[in-house]
Amino acid sequence: MTFVTLRNIINAKTKVHLKFLRPFFYIVLTFVFFGCKTDKKESSPIPHSKEVKMEYAKGFTIEKSGSDITLVKITSPWPSAESSFTYALVPKDKLPAITLDRNAYDAIIGTPVENVVVTSTTHIPALEELGVLDKLVGFPETKFVSSKAARNLIEEGQIKELGSNETLNSEMVIALQPELVIGFSINAQNNAYNTIERSHIPVVYNGDWTEESPLGKAEWIKFFAPFFNKEKEAEKIFSKIIFDYNKAKEIAAKAPESPTVISGAMYKDVWYLPGGNSWAAQFIKDANANYIWAETKESGSLSLSWENVLQKGKNAEYWIAPSQFTSYEDLGNASDHYKQFDAFKNRNIFTYAYTKGESGGLLYYELAPQRPDLVLQDLIHIFHPNLLPDYSPHFFKPLE
């Protein structure tokens, strides 16, 4: 997760943990992207089904038919996708007695799942919170995993290295024989997933990264829950996140002033920063601060000239998420233009790039989507230090 997106830069998104690999992605960091059309079968409705209410998430739905069948429908596997995916989940002990039209679903999966492969670092906190991290048997590019519990399992050999999301080692996945692969894709063209599915291993697409609100992303913990019979646990976890987020928001509202804020940084001569309808902008708003580009309509990123940013944001009091820069020296050496901003002169720039896991992965990318309450508290502590005087930041810290 970051405070800028790729919407105006490229037509594809790489997996969240893959962003560590190229400086370009450090600037355009996280979310948003264009999708492609895929052909999709129509699923037949299940009689007497009841939809599980989603409070914030827009990218998936869950329907229950008694205790026998759960339908998980992914309506936004990637941005602008014109088709959806529907998965039927059935208790393993009832599978032999239930007849379903396999052509009506993208996969029929027995639950609870006992071993799983996931493909994005954002999936790991949900498994950990639900208490099913021990079910994880494989992950691409394990070096980017920051979770201490997951790193222990990697070192013990329980979680196997599976290449990268772009070139997922399908042979290794098939050899592991997981009951489920939770996939991440920018469009329908993923040959590795196709190969895995032909080996009768179901691939379920997760689109948590397409959500545009902080709580919408976090609600995807409910997506993971039914695969492991953990629905009650997910409801409890998410309710606590909502409570803590709204409580922090109420605290921020008590601040007598709303400081001005800019974000992002330049790649070559273009400054990438969040649009006014992005989740990054929502964080700043909920922290009772005035994001300079809050009036813009983009839910992804803005691509502006440095002159434009300087003209409008020169006097901003705070600067959040300046790409991967961790010191004023490095920032100033990268461009003299940065030195003209008041936030630079007054040493009011804050970054998440310090907080890393044991192998160098940024914790922000992995955990922040699942814990928006912690991100919001960090920002309140920055913008209104008197409101949370004893708070210790989880992600954002001052540049050196």
Secondary structure, DSSP 8 states (H G I E B T S, - for coil): --S--STTT-S----GGGGGG-HHHHHH-S----------------TT-EEE--SS--SEEEEEETTTEEEEEES-SSTT-S--EEEEEEEGGGGGG----GGGSSEEEEES-S-EEE-STTHHHHHHHHT-GGGEEEES-GGG---HHHHHHHHTTSSEE-B-STTB-HHHHHHH--SEEEE--SSS--HHHHHHHHTT--EEE--GGG--SHHHHHTTHHHHGGGGT-HHHHHHHHHHHHHHHHHHHHHHHT-S---EEEE-EEETTEEEEE-TTSHHHHHHHHTT-EETTTT---SSEEEEEHHHHHHHHTT-SEEE--TT--SHHHHHHH-GGGGGSHHHHTT-EEESTT-B-TTS-BHHHHHTTT-HHHHHHHHHHHH-TTTSTT---SS-EE--
